[in-house]
Amino acid sequence: MDLQSNEQRELDAQEQLAREYALSESTRYQGGMGQPPKKKGPGFGLGILIGSSLTLLVVTVVLLSAWALLYSAKPLADSKGTTAQETKGTKSAILDSSVEKKAGELADLMDQYYYEAIDKDALVEGMYAGMTAGLGDPYSAYFSAEEYASFNESTTGIYCGIGTVLTQDAKTKVVTILHVYPGTPAEEVGIKDGDVIAKVGDIAGDSMELSELTNYIKGEEGTTVHIEVLRQGESDYLGFDVPRRKIEVPTVQYQMLEGNVGLIQVTEFSTATPEQFDAAIKDLQGQGMVSMIVDLRDNPGGVLQSVCDMLDEILPKGLLVYTEDKYGNRSDYKSDDSCMEIPLAVLINGNSASASEIFAGAIKDYKYGTLIGTTTFGKGIVQTIIPLNDGSAIKLTMAKYFTPNGNYIHEVGISPDIELEYEYLSQEDETYNPMHDNQVLKALEVLGQGQ
């Protein structure tokens, strides 16, 4: 999870989503999402598609959509005024003369013995990245100026890519396609939800961080990228030549089901999602919606302020979520008096992470709806992206977050009120039909519309 300002703390979609950091082609952003989703995953076509769907690899870097926290030069301090610089000797350790001497020795050995010419800029960037990796935190990372510029591009929701949402296992680096947006190049060539990326061109899909891999998936409009995938049920790799196009990411899709039940699928929490969510609700209310299902399955997360804005629309006045840093500093996020007073069900699974868990946790703590599905991913920490003067940036885990009742769900997740493994009940549908989705049908039953 990442933050945008000292006043607005935002989740990562590092993990996307956690986007091409695309949801892009984002992470929403990473996180390690487990096994690829089943062949018939949830998703439907009627929605708010602001243009065509964005070629994003949701770095849910499960990643899940993330933003920059622009700190001033003043060091962070605890309530007693003690700064991180005063309490930690990290800077002194890094600048120690013995460390400088060893770095020089390594550089001399590379110059003497490495068999090819050395890209000195890449070597320096790798040193910075390695320093950050030394934290041992899969959610902290260093971005070069190029990587950070690409990341910022993806958060605008418009760029050139292929139209997929990706997630990366933080331990194995395996990249899985969580979702293919309708009407995008990826869908047109036959790439599907659940495909595992084996290669992008000549680059192995598990050879680098998702934010770096997406740089090879994105590119100039009109050019083509070759992608090889592994697919369940196939014995060999499948190869696709995918044209790149300008794409805008639809993060909300919706439709009216039988009995005037509105079904809203939220694929990530970007800065544009609250507006799309509000428009979906208003449209469904205009059609006579009497109850609502919010589908957060495979949603890797995103912007904290976005999920809070959406919860504010649903829940009564009160605490939505709070964060605490290592100094005990706490930030509260609250809703106002206005709320929706209709029956609600929320669909979750093991790929529902970060901001999705904030949404589900608040609904559960307020007993404002029924959670249906399987236990969520369990990402209860917040990342901050801090830009540096040379255009690069560092992303650091900086706080824990807690549900309104004070539950810390990191590496635990949120359990559903009704445990139900996903099953698609038809073998004949060529496109997804929510009326053949057992979890949607259970939600309809809970909402009094079951048959």
LUMLO-43229 format. One record per residue (C-alpha): residue in three letters; x, y, z. Coordinates in Angstrom, 3 decimals. Layout:
N
{resn->ALA u->X v->Y w->Z}
...
This chain:
451
{resn->MET u->0.000 v->0.000 w->0.000}
{resn->ASP u->1.287 v->3.393 w->-0.842}
{resn->LEU u->0.510 v->6.926 w->0.182}
{resn->GLN u->-0.058 v->10.183 w->-1.620}
{resn->SER u->0.388 v->12.856 w->1.026}
{resn->ASN u->0.906 v->13.265 w->4.743}
{resn->GLU u->-2.842 v->13.790 w->5.016}
{resn->GLN u->-3.895 v->11.089 w->2.539}
{resn->ARG u->-2.384 v->7.718 w->3.159}
{resn->GLU u->-2.946 v->5.352 w->0.324}
{resn->LEU u->-2.617 v->1.640 w->-0.118}
{resn->ASP u->-0.480 v->-0.056 w->-2.601}
{resn->ALA u->-2.014 v->-1.896 w->-5.272}
{resn->GLN u->1.847 v->-2.906 w->-5.100}
{resn->GLU u->0.897 v->-5.578 w->-5.159}
{resn->GLN u->-1.311 v->-4.000 w->-8.092}
{resn->LEU u->-2.654 v->-3.845 w->-6.617}
{resn->ALA u->-1.704 v->-3.904 w->-7.091}
{resn->ARG u->-1.266 v->-2.246 w->-13.022}
{resn->GLU u->1.661 v->-2.615 w->-16.682}
{resn->TYR u->2.897 v->-1.432 w->-12.336}
{resn->ALA u->-0.346 v->-1.531 w->-14.848}
{resn->LEU u->-2.730 v->-3.097 w->-13.599}
{resn->SER u->-1.349 v->-2.263 w->-15.885}
{resn->GLU u->0.590 v->-3.680 w->-17.469}
{resn->SER u->0.329 v->-2.733 w->-10.225}
{resn->THR u->-0.699 v->-4.730 w->-7.360}
{resn->ARG u->-1.513 v->-4.736 w->-6.801}
{resn->TYR u->1.352 v->-4.791 w->-6.466}
{resn->GLN u->2.862 v->-7.849 w->-5.314}
{resn->GLY u->1.991 v->-10.084 w->-2.657}
{resn->GLY u->2.035 v->-13.642 w->-3.637}
{resn->MET u->-1.441 v->-14.531 w->-4.654}
{resn->GLY u->-1.257 v->-18.300 w->-4.582}
{resn->GLN u->-2.549 v->-20.502 w->-7.383}
{resn->PRO u->-3.940 v->-19.120 w->-10.639}
{resn->PRO u->-7.705 v->-18.569 w->-10.536}
{resn->LYS u->-9.992 v->-21.178 w->-11.979}
{resn->LYS u->-10.750 v->-21.135 w->-15.645}
{resn->LYS u->-14.185 v->-19.624 w->-15.267}
{resn->GLY u->-13.448 v->-16.574 w->-13.131}
{resn->PRO u->-15.885 v->-13.826 w->-12.254}
{resn->GLY u->-16.155 v->-10.881 w->-14.602}
{resn->PHE u->-18.792 v->-9.309 w->-16.799}
{resn->GLY u->-19.009 v->-6.886 w->-19.632}
{resn->LEU u->-21.520 v->-4.234 w->-18.620}
{resn->GLY u->-19.630 v->-1.541 w->-16.840}
{resn->ILE u->-18.128 v->1.895 w->-16.734}
{resn->LEU u->-15.471 v->1.618 w->-19.401}
{resn->ILE u->-13.927 v->5.063 w->-19.572}
{resn->GLY u->-12.667 v->4.464 w->-23.079}
{resn->SER u->-11.212 v->1.032 w->-23.596}
{resn->SER u->-9.833 v->-0.997 w->-20.744}
{resn->LEU u->-6.352 v->-0.056 w->-19.575}
{resn->THR u->-3.491 v->-2.300 w->-20.488}
{resn->LEU u->-2.429 v->-2.640 w->-16.993}
{resn->LEU u->-0.566 v->-5.167 w->-15.065}
{resn->VAL u->-2.030 v->-4.394 w->-11.785}
{resn->VAL u->0.906 v->-4.342 w->-9.641}
{resn->THR u->-0.907 v->-5.516 w->-6.671}
{resn->VAL u->3.042 v->-5.968 w->-6.556}
{resn->VAL u->0.075 v->-8.220 w->-5.381}
{resn->LEU u->1.368 v->-5.252 w->-5.805}
{resn->LEU u->-1.650 v->-4.216 w->-5.397}
{resn->SER u->-2.523 v->0.758 w->-7.594}
{resn->ALA u->-0.219 v->2.934 w->-5.586}
{resn->TRP u->0.716 v->6.538 w->-5.123}
{resn->ALA u->3.539 v->8.785 w->-3.933}
{resn->LEU u->3.842 v->10.262 w->-0.478}
{resn->LEU u->5.649 v->13.566 w->-0.882}
{resn->TYR u->7.497 v->13.948 w->2.363}
{resn->SER u->9.273 v->17.146 w->3.228}
{resn->ALA u->12.949 v->16.954 w->4.087}
{resn->LYS u->12.078 v->16.839 w->7.764}
{resn->PRO u->12.706 v->13.334 w->9.212}
{resn->LEU u->9.829 v->11.309 w->10.608}
{resn->ALA u->9.578 v->11.626 w->14.364}
{resn->ASP u->7.756 v->9.840 w->17.130}
{resn->SER u->5.504 v->11.516 w->19.681}
{resn->LYS u->8.543 v->12.368 w->21.814}
{resn->GLY u->10.275 v->14.157 w->18.982}
{resn->THR u->12.834 v->11.411 w->18.400}
{resn->THR u->13.659 v->11.083 w->14.710}
{resn->ALA u->14.465 v->7.911 w->12.805}
{resn->GLN u->17.956 v->9.319 w->12.167}
{resn->GLU u->18.587 v->9.625 w->15.882}
{resn->THR u->17.316 v->6.170 w->16.800}
{resn->LYS u->18.848 v->4.196 w->13.932}
{resn->GLY u->22.445 v->3.962 w->12.760}
{resn->THR u->21.564 v->2.836 w->9.239}
{resn->LYS u->23.169 v->5.818 w->7.543}
{resn->SER u->26.373 v->5.447 w->9.533}
{resn->ALA u->26.539 v->1.743 w->8.702}
{resn->ILE u->26.129 v->2.346 w->4.978}
{resn->LEU u->28.700 v->5.151 w->4.874}
{resn->ASP u->31.238 v->3.322 w->7.016}
{resn->SER u->34.752 v->3.440 w->5.536}
{resn->SER u->35.008 v->-0.351 w->5.490}
{resn->VAL u->31.820 v->-0.576 w->3.403}
{resn->GLU u->33.136 v->2.051 w->0.988}
{resn->LYS u->36.439 v->0.186 w->0.743}
{resn->LYS u->34.753 v->-3.144 w->-0.001}
{resn->ALA u->32.495 v->-1.574 w->-2.640}
{resn->GLY u->35.623 v->-0.188 w->-4.292}
{resn->GLU u->37.296 v->-3.604 w->-4.202}
{resn->LEU u->34.249 v->-5.216 w->-5.824}
{resn->ALA u->34.198 v->-2.549 w->-8.524}
{resn->ASP u->37.919 v->-3.123 w->-9.245}
{resn->LEU u->37.369 v->-6.877 w->-9.540}
{resn->MET u->34.469 v->-6.336 w->-11.944}
{resn->ASP u->36.573 v->-4.010 w->-14.081}
{resn->GLN u->39.406 v->-6.537 w->-14.151}
{resn->TYR u->37.576 v->-9.800 w->-14.676}
{resn->TYR u->34.011 v->-9.329 w->-15.890}
{resn->TYR u->33.890 v->-10.670 w->-19.435}
{resn->GLU u->31.810 v->-7.876 w->-21.018}
{resn->ALA u->31.654 v->-4.097 w->-20.907}
{resn->ILE u->30.039 v->-2.840 w->-17.719}
{resn->ASP u->27.061 v->-0.503 w->-17.687}
{resn->LYS u->28.166 v->1.640 w->-14.758}
{resn->ASP u->24.818 v->3.393 w->-14.412}
{resn->ALA u->23.031 v->0.042 w->-14.172}
{resn->LEU u->25.588 v->-1.088 w->-11.596}
{resn->VAL u->24.876 v->1.916 w->-9.395}
{resn->GLU u->21.115 v->1.494 w->-9.756}
{resn->GLY u->21.516 v->-2.166 w->-8.839}
{resn->MET u->23.435 v->-1.144 w->-5.711}
{resn->TYR u->20.522 v->1.044 w->-4.607}
{resn->ALA u->18.044 v->-1.714 w->-5.350}
{resn->GLY u->20.153 v->-4.234 w->-3.455}
{resn->MET u->20.332 v->-1.956 w->-0.452}
{resn->THR u->16.559 v->-1.783 w->-0.325}
{resn->ALA u->16.290 v->-5.533 w->-0.857}
{resn->GLY u->18.492 v->-5.941 w->2.208}
{resn->LEU u->15.489 v->-5.009 w->4.341}
{resn->GLY u->14.117 v->-8.455 w->3.564}
{resn->ASP u->10.671 v->-6.954 w->2.940}
{resn->PRO u->9.002 v->-8.097 w->-0.290}
{resn->TYR u->6.876 v->-4.939 w->-0.312}
{resn->SER u->9.734 v->-2.428 w->-0.111}
{resn->ALA u->11.543 v->-1.579 w->-3.343}
{resn->TYR u->13.750 v->0.945 w->-5.098}
{resn->PHE u->12.565 v->2.511 w->-8.379}
{resn->SER u->15.009 v->4.011 w->-10.844}
{resn->ALA u->13.926 v->7.281 w->-12.448}
{resn->GLU u->12.693 v->5.343 w->-15.486}
{resn->GLU u->10.779 v->2.825 w->-13.378}
{resn->TYR u->9.224 v->5.534 w->-11.243}
{resn->ALA u->8.152 v->7.537 w->-14.306}
{resn->SER u->6.549 v->4.388 w->-15.712}
{resn->PHE u->4.836 v->3.727 w->-12.399}
{resn->ASN u->3.408 v->7.224 w->-12.273}
{resn->GLU u->2.198 v->6.855 w->-15.849}
{resn->SER u->0.287 v->3.733 w->-14.941}
{resn->THR u->-1.507 v->5.425 w->-12.052}
{resn->THR u->-3.063 v->7.956 w->-14.435}
{resn->GLY u->-5.079 v->5.091 w->-15.891}
{resn->ILE u->-4.082 v->5.751 w->-19.499}
{resn->TYR u->-1.088 v->4.353 w->-21.366}
{resn->CYS u->-0.118 v->1.882 w->-24.061}
{resn->GLY u->-0.248 v->-1.773 w->-23.133}
{resn->ILE u->-2.201 v->-4.967 w->-23.702}
{resn->GLY u->-5.067 v->-4.789 w->-21.163}
{resn->THR u->-4.293 v->-7.163 w->-18.306}
{resn->VAL u->-4.170 v->-7.113 w->-14.530}
{resn->LEU u->-1.143 v->-8.980 w->-13.176}
{resn->THR u->-0.062 v->-10.257 w->-9.801}
{resn->GLN u->3.346 v->-11.543 w->-8.731}
{resn->ASP u->4.177 v->-14.039 w->-6.021}
{resn->ALA u->6.577 v->-12.127 w->-3.777}
{resn->LYS u->8.663 v->-15.254 w->-3.093}
{resn->THR u->8.759 v->-17.123 w->-6.413}
{resn->LYS u->8.357 v->-14.057 w->-8.700}
{resn->VAL u->5.841 v->-16.037 w->-10.777}
{resn->VAL u->3.510 v->-13.627 w->-12.595}
{resn->THR u->-0.125 v->-14.583 w->-13.115}
{resn->ILE u->-2.781 v->-12.779 w->-15.139}
{resn->LEU u->-5.591 v->-12.020 w->-12.708}
{resn->HIS u->-7.853 v->-10.374 w->-15.245}
{resn->VAL u->-8.033 v->-9.564 w->-18.945}
{resn->TYR u->-10.071 v->-6.451 w->-19.633}
{resn->PRO u->-12.765 v->-6.804 w->-22.298}
{resn->GLY u->-12.169 v->-5.116 w->-25.622}
{resn->THR u->-8.384 v->-5.011 w->-25.202}
{resn->PRO u->-5.591 v->-6.523 w->-27.343}
{resn->ALA u->-4.948 v->-9.268 w->-24.767}
{resn->GLU u->-8.545 v->-10.464 w->-24.979}
{resn->GLU u->-8.604 v->-10.225 w->-28.761}
{resn->VAL u->-5.602 v->-12.529 w->-29.223}
{resn->GLY u->-6.911 v->-15.105 w->-26.723}
{resn->ILE u->-5.022 v->-14.462 w->-23.469}
{resn->LYS u->-7.168 v->-15.517 w->-20.490}
{resn->ASP u->-7.556 v->-14.984 w->-16.760}
{resn->GLY u->-5.305 v->-17.405 w->-14.869}
{resn->ASP u->-2.605 v->-17.647 w->-17.533}
{resn->VAL u->0.909 v->-17.665 w->-16.083}
{resn->ILE u->3.417 v->-15.526 w->-17.972}
{resn->ALA u->6.384 v->-17.674 w->-18.985}
{resn->LYS u->8.101 v->-15.160 w->-21.258}
{resn->VAL u->7.833 v->-11.587 w->-22.457}
{resn->GLY u->9.910 v->-11.600 w->-25.620}
{resn->ASP u->13.094 v->-13.399 w->-24.542}
{resn->ILE u->12.684 v->-12.480 w->-20.875}
{resn->ALA u->11.553 v->-15.109 w->-18.368}
{resn->GLY u->8.396 v->-14.017 w->-16.563}
{resn->ASP u->9.793 v->-14.860 w->-13.121}
{resn->SER u->13.224 v->-13.262 w->-13.625}
{resn->MET u->12.502 v->-9.778 w->-12.241}
{resn->GLU u->10.132 v->-7.604 w->-10.241}
{resn->LEU u->6.696 v->-7.071 w->-11.742}
{resn->SER u->7.236 v->-3.325 w->-11.981}
{resn->GLU u->10.272 v->-3.977 w->-14.195}
{resn->LEU u->8.640 v->-6.715 w->-16.270}
{resn->THR u->5.753 v->-4.426 w->-17.164}
{resn->ASN u->8.227 v->-2.055 w->-18.817}
{resn->TYR u->8.717 v->-4.752 w->-21.446}
{resn->ILE u->4.984 v->-5.328 w->-21.872}
{resn->LYS u->4.195 v->-1.650 w->-22.345}
{resn->GLY u->5.495 v->0.225 w->-25.358}
{resn->GLU u->4.686 v->2.525 w->-28.217}
{resn->GLU u->1.204 v->2.344 w->-29.663}
{resn->GLY u->1.108 v->0.142 w->-32.752}
{resn->THR u->4.089 v->-2.017 w->-31.781}
{resn->THR u->3.777 v->-5.701 w->-30.832}
{resn->VAL u->4.986 v->-7.741 w->-27.854}
{resn->HIS u->5.372 v->-11.541 w->-27.920}
{resn->ILE u->4.087 v->-13.238 w->-24.774}
{resn->GLU u->4.230 v->-16.947 w->-23.892}
{resn->VAL u->1.945 v->-18.313 w->-21.178}
{resn->LEU u->1.278 v->-21.502 w->-19.290}
{resn->ARG u->-2.391 v->-22.417 w->-19.071}
{resn->GLN u->-4.100 v->-25.034 w->-16.961}
{resn->GLY u->-5.086 v->-27.995 w->-19.118}
{resn->GLU u->-2.462 v->-27.257 w->-21.788}
{resn->SER u->0.672 v->-29.387 w->-22.043}
{resn->ASP u->2.813 v->-26.781 w->-23.815}
{resn->TYR u->3.403 v->-23.045 w->-23.855}
{resn->LEU u->0.949 v->-20.847 w->-25.750}
{resn->GLY u->2.442 v->-17.937 w->-27.683}
{resn->PHE u->0.708 v->-14.671 w->-28.597}
{resn->ASP u->1.821 v->-11.644 w->-30.578}
{resn->VAL u->-0.093 v->-8.845 w->-28.864}
{resn->PRO u->-0.421 v->-5.350 w->-30.367}
{resn->ARG u->-0.046 v->-2.454 w->-27.943}
{resn->ARG u->-2.804 v->0.141 w->-27.778}
{resn->LYS u->-3.725 v->3.117 w->-25.658}
{resn->ILE u->-5.981 v->1.852 w->-22.910}
{resn->GLU u->-7.947 v->3.299 w->-20.026}
{resn->VAL u->-8.574 v->1.010 w->-17.104}
{resn->PRO u->-12.130 v->0.199 w->-16.108}
{resn->THR u->-12.011 v->-0.645 w->-12.407}
{resn->VAL u->-15.779 v->-1.005 w->-11.938}
{resn->GLN u->-18.190 v->-3.173 w->-13.900}
{resn->TYR u->-21.823 v->-3.706 w->-13.004}
{resn->GLN u->-25.174 v->-5.141 w->-14.018}
{resn->MET u->-28.648 v->-5.736 w->-12.616}
{resn->LEU u->-29.520 v->-9.296 w->-11.669}
{resn->GLU u->-32.891 v->-10.905 w->-11.111}
{resn->GLY u->-34.935 v->-9.412 w->-8.284}
{resn->ASN u->-33.376 v->-5.966 w->-8.788}
{resn->VAL u->-30.095 v->-7.003 w->-7.151}
{resn->GLY u->-27.206 v->-4.867 w->-8.319}
{resn->LEU u->-23.914 v->-6.676 w->-8.910}
{resn->ILE u->-20.839 v->-4.413 w->-8.835}
{resn->GLN u->-17.412 v->-5.862 w->-9.541}
{resn->VAL u->-14.439 v->-3.765 w->-8.373}
{resn->THR u->-11.161 v->-4.981 w->-9.887}
{resn->GLU u->-8.899 v->-2.540 w->-8.017}
{resn->PHE u->-9.000 v->0.686 w->-6.025}
{resn->SER u->-7.491 v->3.401 w->-8.213}
{resn->THR u->-8.019 v->7.125 w->-7.819}
{resn->ALA u->-10.772 v->6.887 w->-10.449}
{resn->THR u->-12.615 v->4.009 w->-8.756}
{resn->PRO u->-14.799 v->6.008 w->-6.298}
{resn->GLU u->-16.264 v->8.048 w->-9.153}
{resn->GLN u->-16.920 v->4.905 w->-11.183}
{resn->PHE u->-18.406 v->3.178 w->-8.125}
{resn->ASP u->-20.700 v->6.117 w->-7.403}
{resn->ALA u->-21.863 v->6.212 w->-11.034}
{resn->ALA u->-22.602 v->2.476 w->-10.961}
{resn->ILE u->-24.656 v->2.808 w->-7.784}
{resn->LYS u->-26.627 v->5.744 w->-9.153}
{resn->ASP u->-27.352 v->3.901 w->-12.415}
{resn->LEU u->-28.481 v->0.767 w->-10.571}
{resn->GLN u->-30.616 v->2.813 w->-8.186}
{resn->GLY u->-32.240 v->4.404 w->-11.213}
{resn->GLN u->-33.086 v->0.896 w->-12.403}
{resn->GLY u->-34.758 v->0.110 w->-9.063}
{resn->MET u->-31.959 v->-1.657 w->-7.143}
{resn->VAL u->-33.225 v->-3.040 w->-3.809}
{resn->SER u->-30.058 v->-4.865 w->-2.653}
{resn->MET u->-26.422 v->-5.014 w->-3.721}
{resn->ILE u->-23.542 v->-7.450 w->-4.211}
{resn->VAL u->-20.000 v->-6.048 w->-4.273}
{resn->ASP u->-17.526 v->-8.463 w->-5.872}
{resn->LEU u->-13.964 v->-8.026 w->-4.568}
{resn->ARG u->-12.649 v->-11.414 w->-5.680}
{resn->ASP u->-9.153 v->-11.200 w->-7.184}
{resn->ASN u->-8.972 v->-7.492 w->-6.309}
{resn->PRO u->-5.362 v->-6.908 w->-5.166}
{resn->GLY u->-5.963 v->-3.504 w->-3.548}
{resn->GLY u->-4.972 v->0.039 w->-4.419}
{resn->VAL u->-5.430 v->3.503 w->-2.978}
{resn->LEU u->-6.424 v->3.838 w->0.668}
{resn->GLN u->-8.314 v->7.084 w->0.203}
{resn->SER u->-10.317 v->5.510 w->-2.628}
{resn->VAL u->-11.566 v->2.588 w->-0.568}
{resn->CYS u->-12.378 v->4.964 w->2.298}
{resn->ASP u->-14.391 v->7.206 w->-0.043}
{resn->MET u->-16.356 v->4.164 w->-1.221}
{resn->LEU u->-16.975 v->2.897 w->2.303}
{resn->ASP u->-18.085 v->6.396 w->3.290}
{resn->GLU u->-20.847 v->6.119 w->0.702}
{resn->ILE u->-22.069 v->2.840 w->2.234}
{resn->LEU u->-21.445 v->2.962 w->5.984}
{resn->PRO u->-22.815 v->5.234 w->8.745}
{resn->LYS u->-20.685 v->7.710 w->10.680}
{resn->GLY u->-17.680 v->6.106 w->12.336}
{resn->LEU u->-14.156 v->4.739 w->12.003}
{resn->LEU u->-13.355 v->2.928 w->8.745}
{resn->VAL u->-9.712 v->1.963 w->9.297}
{resn->TYR u->-6.673 v->3.263 w->11.155}
{resn->THR u->-2.909 v->2.977 w->10.695}
{resn->GLU u->-0.058 v->2.940 w->13.200}
{resn->ASP u->3.653 v->3.439 w->12.506}
{resn->LYS u->6.568 v->2.089 w->14.574}
{resn->TYR u->6.500 v->5.169 w->16.800}
{resn->GLY u->2.876 v->4.590 w->17.761}
{resn->ASN u->1.567 v->7.486 w->15.647}
{resn->ARG u->-2.008 v->6.741 w->14.608}
{resn->SER u->-4.069 v->8.049 w->11.684}
{resn->ASP u->-7.849 v->7.510 w->11.600}
{resn->TYR u->-10.033 v->7.390 w->8.493}
{resn->LYS u->-13.735 v->8.006 w->9.120}
{resn->SER u->-17.091 v->8.153 w->7.373}
{resn->ASP u->-19.805 v->10.781 w->7.703}
{resn->ASP u->-23.500 v->10.449 w->8.540}
{resn->SER u->-24.827 v->9.571 w->5.063}
{resn->CYS u->-25.072 v->5.873 w->4.272}
{resn->MET u->-26.855 v->3.266 w->2.151}
{resn->GLU u->-29.570 v->1.297 w->3.871}
{resn->ILE u->-30.043 v->-1.717 w->1.611}
{resn->PRO u->-29.110 v->-5.393 w->2.104}
{resn->LEU u->-25.488 v->-6.013 w->1.077}
{resn->ALA u->-23.281 v->-9.016 w->0.314}
{resn->VAL u->-19.539 v->-8.872 w->-0.416}
{resn->LEU u->-17.715 v->-11.609 w->-2.347}
{resn->ILE u->-14.091 v->-12.284 w->-1.333}
{resn->ASN u->-11.362 v->-14.849 w->-1.960}
{resn->GLY u->-7.677 v->-15.503 w->-1.317}
{resn->ASN u->-6.689 v->-12.911 w->-3.915}
{resn->SER u->-8.684 v->-10.135 w->-2.229}
{resn->ALA u->-5.883 v->-8.118 w->-0.667}
{resn->SER u->-4.922 v->-4.830 w->0.893}
{resn->ALA u->-7.614 v->-2.199 w->0.161}
{resn->SER u->-10.085 v->-5.022 w->-0.547}
{resn->GLU u->-9.501 v->-6.238 w->2.991}
{resn->ILE u->-10.073 v->-2.762 w->4.380}
{resn->PHE u->-13.440 v->-2.741 w->2.584}
{resn->ALA u->-14.361 v->-6.244 w->3.750}
{resn->GLY u->-13.094 v->-5.624 w->7.297}
{resn->ALA u->-15.171 v->-2.488 w->7.761}
{resn->ILE u->-18.321 v->-4.141 w->6.398}
{resn->LYS u->-17.776 v->-7.102 w->8.727}
{resn->ASP u->-17.010 v->-5.040 w->11.832}
{resn->TYR u->-20.098 v->-2.879 w->11.318}
{resn->LYS u->-22.189 v->-5.986 w->10.522}
{resn->TYR u->-23.430 v->-4.035 w->7.538}
{resn->GLY u->-23.365 v->-6.931 w->5.105}
{resn->THR u->-22.503 v->-10.605 w->4.633}
{resn->LEU u->-19.048 v->-11.715 w->3.467}
{resn->ILE u->-19.220 v->-14.754 w->1.181}
{resn->GLY u->-16.360 v->-16.816 w->-0.257}
{resn->THR u->-12.958 v->-17.747 w->1.195}
{resn->THR u->-10.453 v->-16.089 w->3.548}
{resn->THR u->-8.721 v->-13.041 w->2.080}
{resn->PHE u->-4.998 v->-12.734 w->1.325}
{resn->GLY u->-3.839 v->-11.049 w->4.524}
{resn->LYS u->-1.940 v->-7.855 w->3.695}
{resn->GLY u->-2.287 v->-5.536 w->6.655}
{resn->ILE u->0.626 v->-3.179 w->6.054}
{resn->VAL u->0.980 v->0.160 w->4.293}
{resn->GLN u->3.705 v->1.250 w->1.868}
{resn->THR u->4.882 v->4.777 w->1.155}
{resn->ILE u->6.577 v->5.895 w->-2.041}
{resn->ILE u->9.057 v->8.689 w->-1.386}
{resn->PRO u->10.363 v->10.495 w->-4.498}
{resn->LEU u->14.049 v->11.477 w->-4.571}
{resn->ASN u->15.607 v->14.541 w->-6.174}
{resn->ASP u->17.055 v->12.665 w->-9.172}
{resn->GLY u->13.652 v->11.318 w->-10.258}
{resn->SER u->14.029 v->7.928 w->-8.597}
{resn->ALA u->11.982 v->6.787 w->-5.601}
{resn->ILE u->11.909 v->4.316 w->-2.757}
{resn->LYS u->8.884 v->2.396 w->-1.568}
{resn->LEU u->8.940 v->1.460 w->2.099}
{resn->THR u->6.550 v->-0.366 w->4.372}
{resn->MET u->5.762 v->2.297 w->6.962}
{resn->ALA u->2.734 v->1.267 w->8.992}
{resn->LYS u->0.267 v->-1.406 w->9.975}
{resn->TYR u->-3.448 v->-0.946 w->9.433}
{resn->PHE u->-6.304 v->-2.127 w->11.627}
{resn->THR u->-10.017 v->-2.698 w->11.021}
{resn->PRO u->-12.513 v->-0.552 w->12.987}
{resn->ASN u->-12.592 v->-3.141 w->15.777}
{resn->GLY u->-8.785 v->-3.103 w->16.035}
{resn->ASN u->-8.099 v->-6.335 w->14.138}
{resn->TYR u->-4.633 v->-6.659 w->12.569}
{resn->ILE u->-5.108 v->-9.001 w->9.619}
{resn->HIS u->-1.571 v->-9.223 w->8.183}
{resn->GLU u->-0.745 v->-12.814 w->7.147}
{resn->VAL u->-4.097 v->-13.814 w->8.648}
{resn->GLY u->-6.719 v->-12.388 w->6.321}
{resn->ILE u->-10.411 v->-11.843 w->6.895}
{resn->SER u->-12.640 v->-14.882 w->7.125}
{resn->PRO u->-16.030 v->-14.818 w->5.390}
{resn->ASP u->-19.321 v->-15.052 w->7.221}
{resn->ILE u->-20.249 v->-17.838 w->4.795}
{resn->GLU u->-17.356 v->-20.076 w->3.687}
{resn->LEU u->-17.916 v->-21.190 w->0.101}
{resn->GLU u->-15.330 v->-22.298 w->-2.454}
{resn->TYR u->-15.863 v->-20.892 w->-5.932}
{resn->GLU u->-17.520 v->-23.160 w->-8.497}
{resn->TYR u->-18.796 v->-22.320 w->-11.944}
{resn->LEU u->-21.951 v->-24.340 w->-12.549}
{resn->SER u->-21.983 v->-24.512 w->-16.338}
{resn->GLN u->-19.645 v->-26.113 w->-18.862}
{resn->GLU u->-21.353 v->-24.560 w->-21.857}
{resn->ASP u->-21.000 v->-20.802 w->-21.354}
{resn->GLU u->-18.468 v->-19.141 w->-23.622}
{resn->THR u->-18.642 v->-15.960 w->-21.570}
{resn->TYR u->-19.045 v->-15.524 w->-17.847}
{resn->ASN u->-22.635 v->-15.621 w->-16.576}
{resn->PRO u->-23.043 v->-14.566 w->-12.922}
{resn->MET u->-26.162 v->-16.708 w->-12.654}
{resn->HIS u->-23.911 v->-19.770 w->-13.008}
{resn->ASP u->-21.508 v->-18.549 w->-10.296}
{resn->ASN u->-22.221 v->-20.429 w->-7.045}
{resn->GLN u->-20.975 v->-17.565 w->-4.847}
{resn->VAL u->-23.224 v->-15.039 w->-6.618}
{resn->LEU u->-26.139 v->-17.464 w->-6.245}
{resn->LYS u->-25.406 v->-17.804 w->-2.523}
{resn->ALA u->-25.378 v->-14.008 w->-2.223}
{resn->LEU u->-28.775 v->-13.838 w->-3.951}
{resn->GLU u->-30.075 v->-16.436 w->-1.502}
{resn->VAL u->-28.764 v->-14.441 w->1.471}
{resn->LEU u->-30.350 v->-11.288 w->0.061}
{resn->GLY u->-33.702 v->-13.053 w->-0.242}
{resn->GLN u->-33.621 v->-13.512 w->-4.007}
{resn->GLY u->-32.561 v->-17.152 w->-4.197}
{resn->GLN u->-34.663 v->-19.643 w->-6.034}
